[in-house]
């Protein structure tokens, strides 16, 4: 069995103190050590960059480990050398024999003189059987500061590569050239630079107004109150109105003043890992191009209408901003399997989340809020035949007779394992009673993930701070994993025409 006080409640730290510090120490001495030990229990106050942390595994002899206060000399030694602990984990012997092992992470490098002196003193303690330096743990690469987000924006066939034969703008060479220019400007943007200004054309502003007016009607009926209030806040500043497509810089300024979130331009659809990682910094990536004017109510990929009229408003809401960042923090250094689960949870909340209210279902997910058809499908008690038919689900035998979607309570452990389509309406949505409740459910789930370290974002230094000594592995992409998952979802779904042909 083992325990860790890094990122866990103080009660575990107190339990270790009661047993291992013993009742024999004087009150003043114990008080001094408690102040030092608080650095272990309170992760938020003691976390430094990865390169500044070192891990030592200290063994307490079996003859001493069961005695009260056996850990006290070890903690005193760390304290005497000014080595602030960021993590302590214990692994007591499972049977009658064997030493009790403790891992300590602390601020300082293994080659520092204070660290070496501390190691020498620890090895001389009569109750210490061994002191071993543990190399930094290898974890998947993740950005540690805002500047490194420049290296974390891999797209899934981003920019003009998304325009294929089914795209409304496929044969419009002028549209493709313009998109390519906007995409290239976003691709060349770097941290600290001004967000590129797009000189939108009259036709593009007209497309925006057409989409805005159509969405406004269904927003009034089916959007959650928090979204509507956020929209009114932006409108008071003359932003996110029907008149014109706003510049990302002016939207970002209002957003940052509200919750600390900011917007950065992107060339296309990001991979799950890169997108989730950015949320840890309260950064939202947004495209700047707009859908083709020939079909303003359809886009096969995220465009500025989806980003600004779907995602952005609720990032100004504290609860929504916080649980988005929580998912982001949980994604840092996560395995591919964990990224997949977090991305799926994100899909069923931030993208397609709904609330159950006294006046019916209300949407807070951007995928719903930016689609007038799916908004009705998800939230109306009786979606119209036109709405049902245009969602694409009825092309598949399994969903041919589905008159409205399944609405399930938001249980994160279930939602994160639920398969979903990306090219049709959703056959199932997960519902919470409020954004605050959705945040709590997401937080509970993220706390269950097995992680080699804990982290938080320091808004003052704009860096991620961690509790344990880690080393980032080379960057990898989750793009192939996402594509395979979608292929697997549809492989067992027979289209109605295929099913009919078998009879």
C-alpha positions in Angstrom: 0.0 0.0 0.0 1.1 3.6 -0.5 0.0 7.1 -0.1 0.9 10.5 -1.4 0.3 14.0 0.1 1.0 15.8 -3.2 -2.3 17.0 -4.6 -4.3 15.2 -1.9 -6.1 16.4 1.3 -4.2 17.6 4.3 -5.6 14.7 6.3 -3.1 12.3 4.7 -0.2 14.6 5.6 -1.6 14.9 9.2 -1.8 11.1 9.4 1.8 10.8 8.4 2.8 13.4 10.9 0.9 11.8 13.8 2.5 8.5 13.3 6.0 9.3 12.1 6.7 12.6 13.9 5.6 11.2 17.2 4.2 12.8 20.2 7.5 13.3 21.9 8.6 16.4 20.0 8.2 19.7 21.7 5.3 22.0 20.6 7.6 24.7 19.2 9.6 22.1 17.3 6.5 20.4 15.9 5.0 23.8 14.9 8.2 24.7 13.0 8.1 21.4 11.1 4.4 21.7 10.4 5.1 25.0 8.7 7.8 23.2 6.6 5.6 20.2 6.0 2.8 22.4 4.7 4.8 22.8 1.5 4.1 19.1 1.0 0.4 19.1 1.7 -0.4 22.4 0.0 0.6 21.9 -3.6 -0.6 25.2 -4.8 1.9 27.1 -2.7 5.0 25.2 -3.6 5.5 24.2 -7.2 8.4 25.1 -9.4 9.5 24.3 -12.9 10.5 20.8 -13.9 14.2 21.5 -14.1 14.3 22.6 -10.5 12.9 19.5 -8.9 14.8 16.4 -7.6 13.5 13.1 -6.3 15.1 11.0 -3.5 13.9 7.7 -2.2 14.7 7.3 1.5 14.4 4.0 3.3 13.5 3.8 7.0 14.9 0.7 8.6 12.3 -1.9 9.6 13.5 -1.7 13.2 12.7 2.0 13.3 9.7 2.4 10.9 7.1 1.2 13.4 8.4 3.6 16.0 6.7 6.9 16.6 8.7 9.8 15.2 11.0 7.8 12.9 10.5 10.1 10.0 11.1 13.3 12.0 15.0 13.3 11.6 14.6 13.0 7.8 12.2 16.0 7.6 14.5 18.0 9.9 17.4 17.3 7.6 15.5 18.6 4.5 14.4 21.6 6.5 17.9 22.4 7.8 19.2 22.6 4.3 16.3 24.8 3.1 15.0 22.1 0.6 11.3 22.8 0.3 9.3 19.7 -0.3 6.8 19.6 -3.2 5.7 15.9 -2.8 6.0 13.0 -0.4 4.9 9.5 -1.2 5.1 6.5 1.1 5.3 2.8 0.4 5.2 0.8 3.7 6.3 -2.8 3.7 3.5 -5.2 2.8 4.5 -8.0 5.1 6.3 -8.3 8.4 9.7 -7.5 7.0 11.2 -4.8 4.8 12.0 -1.2 5.1 9.5 1.6 4.7 10.3 3.6 1.6 9.5 7.3 1.1 9.9 9.4 -2.0 10.6 13.1 -1.6 10.5 15.7 -4.3 12.0 19.0 -3.5 13.1 22.3 -5.0 16.7 22.0 -6.1 19.0 20.2 -8.5 20.9 16.9 -7.7 24.2 18.7 -8.2 23.5 21.6 -5.8 25.8 21.7 -2.8 22.9 21.9 -0.4 21.4 18.8 -2.0 24.6 16.8 -1.8 25.1 17.9 1.9 21.6 16.8 2.7 22.1 13.4 1.1 25.3 12.9 3.1 23.5 13.8 6.3 20.6 11.5 5.5 22.8 8.5 4.9 24.4 9.0 8.3 21.1 9.0 10.2 20.8 5.7 12.2 17.2 5.1 11.2 17.9 5.6 7.4 18.8 2.4 5.5 19.2 3.9 2.1 19.1 7.1 0.1 18.7 6.8 -3.7 18.4 9.5 -6.4 15.4 8.7 -8.7 15.9 10.0 -12.3 13.2 12.3 -13.7 10.1 10.4 -14.8 9.4 10.5 -18.5 6.0 11.9 -19.5 4.4 12.8 -22.8 5.5 16.2 -24.0 3.4 19.2 -23.0 3.8 23.0 -23.1 5.1 24.6 -19.9 4.6 28.2 -20.8 2.5 30.4 -23.2 5.4 30.7 -25.6 5.6 26.9 -26.1 2.0 26.9 -27.4 3.7 27.9 -30.7 4.9 24.3 -30.7 1.6 22.8 -29.8 -0.8 23.5 -32.6 -0.7 20.5 -34.9 -3.8 20.5 -37.1 -5.8 17.7 -38.7 -5.4 18.5 -42.4 -5.7 22.2 -41.5 -6.5 25.2 -43.6 -7.2 24.7 -47.3 -6.5 20.9 -47.1 -10.0 20.6 -45.5 -11.6 21.8 -48.8 -12.6 18.6 -50.6 -15.2 17.8 -53.2 -18.0 17.9 -50.7 -17.0 21.4 -49.4 -19.3 24.2 -50.7 -16.2 26.2 -51.7 -14.4 23.5 -53.5 -14.8 25.0 -57.0 -14.4 28.6 -55.9 -10.8 29.4 -56.6 -11.1 32.9 -55.2 -12.5 31.6 -51.9 -9.7 29.1 -51.6 -7.0 31.7 -52.3 -8.5 34.0 -49.7 -8.7 31.2 -47.1 -5.2 30.2 -47.8 -4.0 33.7 -47.1 -5.9 33.8 -43.8 -4.6 30.4 -42.8 -1.0 31.3 -43.6 -1.2 34.4 -41.5 -2.5 32.3 -38.5 0.2 29.7 -39.1 2.9 32.3 -39.0 1.6 34.0 -35.8 3.8 33.7 -32.8 3.4 34.3 -29.1 3.7 38.0 -28.2 2.7 39.2 -31.7 -0.5 41.1 -32.5 -3.3 38.9 -33.7 -3.5 39.2 -37.5 -6.3 41.6 -38.7 -8.6 40.2 -41.4 -10.2 42.7 -43.7 -13.4 40.9 -44.2 -15.3 41.5 -47.4 -18.9 42.8 -47.7 -19.9 39.3 -48.8 -18.3 37.7 -45.7 -20.0 40.2 -43.4 -23.3 39.3 -45.1 -22.7 35.6 -44.5 -22.0 36.4 -40.8 -25.3 38.3 -40.5 -27.2 35.5 -42.2 -25.8 32.9 -39.7 -26.2 35.3 -36.8 -29.9 36.0 -37.4 -30.7 32.3 -37.9 -28.9 31.4 -34.7 -30.4 34.3 -32.7 -33.9 32.8 -33.1 -33.0 29.4 -31.7 -30.6 30.8 -29.1 -33.6 32.7 -27.5 -35.4 29.4 -27.3 -32.8 26.8 -26.5 -29.5 28.5 -25.2 -28.9 28.4 -21.5 -29.3 31.6 -19.5 -25.6 31.9 -18.8 -24.8 31.9 -22.6 -27.5 34.6 -23.2 -26.1 36.8 -20.4 -22.6 36.4 -21.8 -23.7 37.4 -25.3 -25.4 40.5 -23.9 -22.1 41.4 -22.1 -20.2 41.2 -25.4 -22.9 43.1 -27.2 -22.7 46.0 -24.7 -19.1 46.5 -26.0 -20.3 46.4 -29.6 -18.7 42.9 -30.1 -20.4 39.7 -31.3 -23.3 41.7 -32.9 -25.0 41.0 -36.2 -23.4 44.0 -37.9 -20.0 42.7 -38.7 -17.5 39.9 -38.1 -15.4 41.0 -35.1 -11.6 40.9 -35.0 -10.2 38.2 -32.7 -8.1 40.8 -30.8 -11.2 42.8 -29.7 -13.0 39.6 -28.6 -9.9 38.4 -26.8 -9.6 41.6 -24.9 -13.1 41.4 -23.4 -12.7 37.7 -22.7 -9.4 38.2 -20.9 -10.8 40.9 -18.7 -13.7 38.6 -17.7 -12.0 35.3 -16.9 -8.4 35.4 -18.0 -9.1 33.5 -21.2 -7.5 34.7 -24.4 -7.8 33.9 -28.1 -5.0 32.9 -30.5 -5.4 32.3 -34.2 -5.1 28.9 -35.7 -4.9 27.5 -39.2 -7.4 24.6 -38.8 -8.7 21.9 -36.5 -6.2 21.1 -33.8 -5.4 17.6 -32.6 -7.0 16.6 -29.3 -3.8 16.8 -27.2 -2.7 20.2 -28.5 -6.2 21.7 -28.1 -6.7 20.4 -24.6 -3.2 21.4 -23.5 -3.9 25.0 -24.5 -7.0 25.2 -22.2 -4.6 24.7 -19.3 -3.3 28.2 -20.1 -6.8 29.6 -20.6 -6.1 29.9 -24.3 -8.7 29.2 -26.9 -7.6 28.7 -30.5 -9.9 30.2 -33.1 -10.0 30.1 -36.9 -10.5 33.4 -38.7 -11.9 32.2 -42.1 -15.7 32.0 -42.6 -17.8 29.4 -44.3 -18.6 29.7 -48.0 -21.4 32.1 -48.8 -23.3 29.6 -51.1 -24.4 27.6 -48.1 -24.2 29.8 -44.9 -25.9 27.2 -42.8 -23.4 24.4 -43.3 -19.6 24.1 -42.7 -17.6 20.8 -42.6 -15.1 22.4 -40.2 -14.9 25.0 -37.5 -15.0 28.5 -38.8 -15.2 32.0 -37.2 -19.0 31.6 -36.8 -18.7 28.4 -34.9 -15.8 29.7 -32.8 -17.2 33.2 -31.9 -21.0 32.4 -31.8 -20.6 29.0 -30.2 -17.5 28.8 -28.0 -16.4 32.2 -27.0 -19.3 33.7 -25.0 -19.3 31.1 -22.3 -15.5 31.4 -21.8 -16.5 34.6 -20.1 -18.5 32.6 -17.5 -16.3 31.7 -14.4 -17.6 28.1 -13.9 -17.3 27.3 -17.6 -13.9 28.8 -17.9 -12.7 26.9 -14.8 -13.9 23.5 -15.8 -12.5 24.0 -19.3 -9.1 24.8 -17.7 -9.4 21.8 -15.4 -9.7 19.5 -18.4 -6.7 21.2 -19.9 -4.6 20.8 -16.8 -5.6 17.1 -16.6 -4.3 16.7 -20.2 -0.8 17.9 -19.5 1.6 14.9 -19.6 -1.4 12.5 -20.0 -1.1 9.2 -21.9 -2.8 8.9 -25.3 -5.5 6.8 -23.7 -6.2 9.5 -21.1 -6.2 12.2 -23.8 -8.8 10.1 -25.6 -11.0 10.0 -22.5 -10.6 13.7 -21.8 -11.3 14.6 -25.4 -14.5 12.6 -25.3 -15.5 14.2 -22.0 -14.8 17.6 -23.6 -17.0 16.6 -26.6 -20.0 15.8 -24.4 -19.6 18.9 -22.3 -17.9 21.9 -23.9 -18.9 20.9 -27.4 -22.3 19.2 -26.9 -23.3 19.8 -23.3 -26.9 20.6 -22.3 -28.6 21.5 -19.0 -31.9 20.2 -17.7 -33.9 23.2 -16.4 -37.4 23.9 -15.3 -38.2 25.2 -18.8 -36.7 22.3 -20.6 -33.3 21.4 -22.0 -30.9 24.3 -22.7 -27.6 24.1 -24.5 -24.2 25.3 -23.4 -22.1 23.3 -25.8 -20.6 25.2 -28.7 -21.4 22.4 -31.2 -25.1 22.9 -30.4 -25.0 26.7 -30.0 -23.5 27.1 -33.5 -25.9 24.8 -35.3 -29.6 25.8 -35.5 -30.6 22.3 -36.6 -28.8 20.3 -33.9 -29.9 22.9 -31.3 -33.5 22.0 -32.0 -32.7 18.3 -32.2 -31.1 18.3 -28.8 -33.4 20.7 -26.9 -36.8 20.6 -28.4 -39.3 18.1 -26.8 -40.4 17.2 -30.4 -37.9 18.0 -33.2 -39.6 18.7 -36.5 -39.4 16.1 -39.3 -37.2 18.6 -41.3 -34.8 18.9 -38.3 -34.6 15.1 -37.9 -34.0 14.4 -41.6 -31.2 16.9 -42.0 -29.0 15.6 -39.2 -27.6 12.6 -41.1 -28.5 10.0 -38.4 -31.5 8.6 -40.3 -29.1 7.5 -43.1 -28.1 4.7 -40.7 -30.2 1.7 -40.0 -29.6 1.9 -36.2 -31.0 5.4 -36.0 -33.6 5.3 -38.8 -36.6 5.5 -36.4 -34.9 7.7 -33.8 -37.3 10.6 -33.2 -35.3 12.4 -30.6 -31.9 11.9 -28.9 -31.3 10.0 -25.7 -30.7 12.5 -22.8 -28.5 11.0 -20.0 -27.3 12.5 -16.7 -23.7 13.7 -16.9 -21.6 11.0 -15.4 -18.1 11.7 -16.5 -16.8 8.1 -16.2 -19.6 7.0 -18.6 -19.4 10.0 -21.0 -15.7 9.6 -21.5 -16.1 6.1 -22.7 -19.1 6.8 -25.1 -18.4 6.6 -28.8 -19.7 9.5 -30.9 -20.0 10.6 -34.5 -18.5 13.9 -35.8 -20.4 14.2 -39.2 -24.0 13.7 -38.0 -26.2 14.9 -35.1 -25.4 13.2 -31.8 -27.7 10.3 -30.9 -27.0 10.9 -27.2 -26.3 13.9 -25.0 -25.2 14.2 -21.4 -27.1 16.6 -19.2 -26.2 18.5 -16.0 -28.4 20.7 -13.8 -26.1 23.7 -14.0 -22.7 24.8 -15.2 -21.5 24.6 -11.6 -22.6 21.0 -11.4 -21.0 20.1 -14.7 -17.7 21.7 -13.4 -17.9 19.6 -10.2 -18.5 16.4 -12.1 -15.5 17.1 -14.4 -13.3 17.9 -11.4 -14.2 14.7 -9.7 -13.4 12.7 -12.9 -10.0 14.5 -13.4 -9.1 13.7 -9.8 -9.4 10.0 -10.6 -6.8 10.0 -13.3 -3.6 8.3 -12.4 -0.9 10.9 -12.9 2.9 10.9 -12.2 2.7 14.5 -11.1 0.2 17.3 -10.3 0.3 20.7 -11.8 -1.3 24.2 -11.9 -1.0 27.3 -14.1 0.6 30.3 -12.5 -1.0 33.3 -14.2 1.8 35.6 -12.9 4.7 33.8 -14.5 2.4 32.3 -17.2 4.0 28.9 -16.6 2.9 25.4 -15.6 4.3 24.4 -12.3 4.6 20.7 -11.3 5.1 18.7 -8.1 7.5 16.1 -9.2 10.8 15.7 -11.1 9.8 14.9 -14.7 11.3 14.8 -18.2 9.2 15.5 -21.3 9.4 12.9 -24.0 9.5 13.9 -27.7 6.3 15.3 -29.1 3.7 12.9 -30.5 0.3 13.5 -32.2 -3.1 12.1 -31.4 -4.3 12.7 -35.0 -4.1 9.1 -36.1 -5.9 8.0 -32.9 -8.8 10.4 -33.5 -9.2 9.3 -37.2 -9.1 5.6 -36.2 -11.7 6.1 -33.5 -14.1 7.8 -36.0 -13.6 5.0 -38.5 -14.3 2.4 -35.9 -17.6 4.2 -34.9 -19.1 4.0 -38.4 -17.7 0.6 -39.5 -20.5 -1.2 -37.7 -23.3 1.2 -38.7 -25.1 0.0 -41.8 -26.6 2.7 -44.0 -30.3 2.3 -44.7 -29.6 1.7 -48.4 -27.1 -1.0 -47.6 -29.5 -2.7 -45.1 -32.3 -2.6 -47.7 -30.1 -4.1 -50.4 -29.6 -7.2 -48.2 -33.3 -8.1 -48.1 
